[in-house]
């Protein structure tokens, strides 16, 4: 898995593979290799069908974390299911993604003054408080920001993403460094600092925010002109 802890078939990893196959099919099209393009495109389609059939739990209404080699399903709520839309495998507006992200918010939001999203339920890595699911991670919180940004239909909606970008800036060190995670009680940095991954997710989220802000501002402006 992406947390380098377990072996199995993970929603996050399968999403990444599907996205890679789709990208490879796109390269084949650019080079006029129609046979390879069809092969790769069909592989991504079949894998996506299998993912919906095996990795989306219709009773829990969310993506599973994983299926292990023993056949056991891991129903732990894990923020890495965010990759189902980040990779482009599923639309951020899809029912499957919406249900999964709402589960992440419900189970992994840190209910202290610090806030933020934990990696997954009962994450013991540098765990500070047993009554909390884990510590808030920048990358996990920024995945939620990116989902808010992707699904924003108005400038008001977009503020949910902006709030988490501001949250990230607020918890950076005085020199602007982002750690891997922060203490859920004090907001102080924990573990690796700086973590390049945290900074990369922040840059991606900011770029997506600016793009969506420009799009929504243009729509708002055109709508105002039409009403006039």
VMD Tcl script that draws the C-alpha trace (Angstrom):
set ca {
  {0.00 0.00 0.00}
  {1.00 3.63 -0.33}
  {1.81 3.76 3.40}
  {4.42 1.00 2.91}
  {2.84 -1.12 5.64}
  {0.81 -3.95 4.09}
  {0.60 -6.14 0.99}
  {-2.67 -6.68 -0.85}
  {-4.93 -5.15 -3.48}
  {-5.68 -1.55 -2.51}
  {-8.22 0.89 -3.90}
  {-5.53 3.56 -4.07}
  {-3.07 1.36 -5.97}
  {-5.65 -0.02 -8.41}
  {-6.81 3.54 -9.16}
  {-3.23 4.49 -9.98}
  {-2.79 1.50 -12.30}
  {-6.03 2.27 -14.15}
  {-4.91 5.87 -14.60}
  {-1.51 4.69 -15.88}
  {-3.17 2.38 -18.43}
  {-5.38 5.21 -19.65}
  {-2.36 7.50 -19.99}
  {-0.43 4.81 -21.86}
  {-3.37 4.41 -24.23}
  {-3.20 8.15 -24.82}
  {0.49 7.90 -25.71}
  {-0.27 5.05 -28.12}
  {-2.88 7.23 -29.84}
  {-0.36 10.06 -30.23}
  {2.02 7.64 -31.97}
  {-0.76 6.21 -34.18}
  {-0.45 2.75 -32.63}
  {-4.15 1.90 -32.72}
  {-3.64 -1.75 -31.82}
  {-1.74 -0.94 -28.64}
  {-4.13 1.90 -27.83}
  {-7.10 -0.48 -27.98}
  {-5.30 -3.10 -25.88}
  {-4.42 -0.61 -23.15}
  {-7.81 1.12 -23.18}
  {-9.63 -2.21 -22.86}
  {-7.35 -3.23 -20.00}
  {-8.17 -0.02 -18.10}
  {-11.92 -0.48 -18.74}
  {-11.90 -4.07 -17.49}
  {-9.86 -3.16 -14.42}
  {-12.25 -0.33 -13.59}
  {-15.21 -2.73 -13.86}
  {-13.41 -5.17 -11.55}
  {-12.61 -2.39 -9.10}
  {-16.27 -1.40 -8.85}
  {-17.30 -5.04 -8.46}
  {-14.70 -6.04 -5.87}
  {-13.40 -2.91 -4.12}
  {-16.59 -0.88 -3.74}
  {-18.72 -2.13 -0.85}
  {-22.41 -1.63 -1.67}
  {-23.45 -2.13 1.96}
  {-20.99 0.36 3.48}
  {-21.39 2.61 0.40}
  {-17.68 3.34 0.09}
  {-14.47 1.98 -1.35}
  {-12.70 -0.65 0.72}
  {-9.17 0.04 1.81}
  {-8.00 -3.31 0.46}
  {-8.51 -6.98 -0.23}
  {-5.72 -9.13 1.19}
  {-4.27 -12.29 -0.33}
  {-6.24 -14.31 2.21}
  {-9.45 -12.93 0.69}
  {-10.24 -10.75 3.71}
  {-11.66 -7.29 3.03}
  {-10.12 -4.37 4.90}
  {-12.96 -1.97 5.62}
  {-10.78 0.52 7.52}
  {-11.67 4.07 6.50}
  {-8.48 5.26 4.85}
  {-7.84 8.70 3.35}
  {-5.92 7.07 0.48}
  {-9.27 6.31 -1.21}
  {-8.94 9.95 -2.31}
  {-6.80 8.61 -5.14}
  {-9.93 7.23 -6.77}
  {-10.66 10.75 -8.03}
  {-7.20 12.35 -7.81}
  {-5.92 9.89 -10.44}
  {-8.90 10.65 -12.66}
  {-10.13 7.05 -12.47}
  {-13.51 8.18 -11.14}
  {-15.22 11.54 -11.30}
  {-15.03 13.57 -8.10}
  {-18.81 13.96 -8.50}
  {-19.50 10.22 -8.73}
  {-21.64 8.60 -6.06}
  {-18.85 6.16 -5.18}
  {-16.31 8.93 -4.60}
  {-18.76 11.19 -2.78}
  {-19.76 8.41 -0.39}
  {-16.14 7.46 0.24}
  {-15.02 11.04 0.87}
  {-17.91 11.66 3.24}
  {-16.78 8.59 5.20}
  {-13.28 10.05 5.36}
  {-14.66 13.32 6.73}
  {-16.91 11.54 9.22}
  {-14.32 9.10 10.57}
  {-10.97 10.83 10.08}
  {-11.51 14.53 10.75}
  {-9.64 15.37 13.97}
  {-12.23 16.76 16.37}
  {-9.91 19.08 18.29}
  {-9.04 22.75 17.87}
  {-6.25 21.62 15.54}
  {-8.45 19.82 12.99}
  {-7.15 18.10 9.87}
  {-7.51 14.59 8.44}
  {-5.82 11.46 9.82}
  {-4.35 8.81 7.52}
  {-6.76 6.05 8.56}
  {-8.67 4.73 11.54}
  {-6.50 3.74 14.52}
  {-3.24 4.92 12.98}
  {-0.63 4.22 15.67}
  {2.31 5.87 13.91}
  {3.45 8.67 16.29}
  {-0.03 8.49 17.78}
  {-0.65 11.14 20.43}
  {-4.18 10.44 21.69}
  {-5.93 7.05 21.72}
  {-9.36 8.68 21.57}
  {-8.52 10.14 18.15}
  {-8.21 8.14 14.88}
  {-4.60 9.31 14.49}
  {-2.69 12.53 13.87}
  {-3.60 15.01 11.13}
  {-1.44 14.65 8.03}
  {-0.95 17.49 5.57}
  {-1.28 15.29 2.48}
  {-4.52 13.71 3.70}
  {-6.05 17.08 4.57}
  {-4.98 18.47 1.20}
  {-6.63 15.53 -0.59}
  {-9.88 16.65 1.02}
  {-9.15 20.22 -0.08}
  {-8.65 18.97 -3.64}
  {-11.99 17.15 -3.52}
  {-13.75 20.29 -2.28}
  {-12.10 22.24 -5.09}
  {-12.93 19.65 -7.74}
  {-16.62 19.55 -6.77}
  {-17.11 23.28 -6.18}
  {-19.96 24.66 -8.27}
  {-19.86 28.19 -6.87}
  {-17.41 30.62 -5.33}
  {-19.04 29.88 -1.98}
  {-18.41 26.15 -2.43}
  {-14.79 26.90 -3.24}
  {-14.25 28.44 0.18}
  {-14.23 24.96 1.72}
  {-11.06 24.20 -0.22}
  {-9.56 27.60 0.56}
  {-10.15 27.06 4.27}
  {-7.99 23.93 4.18}
  {-5.27 25.70 2.21}
  {-5.25 28.36 4.91}
  {-5.20 25.59 7.54}
  {-2.06 24.21 5.89}
  {-0.35 27.59 5.86}
  {-1.30 28.18 9.47}
  {0.41 24.96 10.58}
  {3.61 25.46 8.59}
  {6.76 26.30 10.54}
  {7.91 29.95 10.68}
  {10.29 29.17 7.81}
  {7.40 27.81 5.71}
  {8.21 24.12 6.09}
  {5.46 21.48 6.15}
  {6.00 18.38 8.26}
  {4.59 14.93 7.59}
  {1.99 15.27 10.35}
  {1.17 17.48 13.31}
  {0.24 16.99 16.94}
  {-3.58 16.96 17.13}
  {-3.53 18.70 20.51}
  {-0.84 21.34 20.06}
  {-0.52 21.70 16.28}
  {3.26 21.24 16.53}
  {5.07 19.35 13.72}
  {5.65 15.61 14.16}
  {7.86 13.08 12.39}
  {9.69 14.10 9.18}
  {10.01 17.83 8.53}
  {10.06 19.09 5.89}
  {8.27 16.41 3.86}
  {8.47 17.05 0.11}
  {5.20 15.17 -0.40}
  {3.37 17.64 1.84}
  {4.75 20.56 -0.15}
  {3.90 18.88 -3.48}
  {0.29 18.33 -2.45}
  {0.03 21.94 -1.34}
  {1.33 23.18 -4.71}
  {-1.10 20.91 -6.58}
  {-4.03 22.04 -4.44}
  {-3.17 25.74 -4.88}
  {-2.88 25.34 -8.66}
  {-6.23 23.55 -8.82}
  {-7.79 26.20 -6.60}
  {-6.58 29.04 -8.85}
  {-7.83 27.25 -11.97}
  {-11.27 26.60 -10.47}
  {-11.42 30.16 -9.07}
  {-10.79 31.57 -12.54}
  {-13.43 29.28 -14.08}
  {-16.09 30.08 -11.49}
  {-15.30 33.81 -11.56}
  {-15.77 33.81 -15.33}
  {-19.09 31.98 -15.02}
  {-20.21 34.39 -12.31}
  {-19.18 37.40 -14.41}
  {-20.94 36.11 -17.53}
  {-24.05 35.34 -15.50}
  {-24.09 38.87 -14.09}
  {-23.74 40.38 -17.56}
  {-26.62 38.26 -18.89}
  {-28.88 39.37 -16.02}
  {-28.09 43.01 -16.91}
}
mol new
graphics top color blue
foreach p $ca { graphics top sphere $p radius 0.5 }
foreach p [lrange $ca 0 end-1] q [lrange $ca 1 end] { graphics top cylinder $p $q radius 0.2 }
display resetview
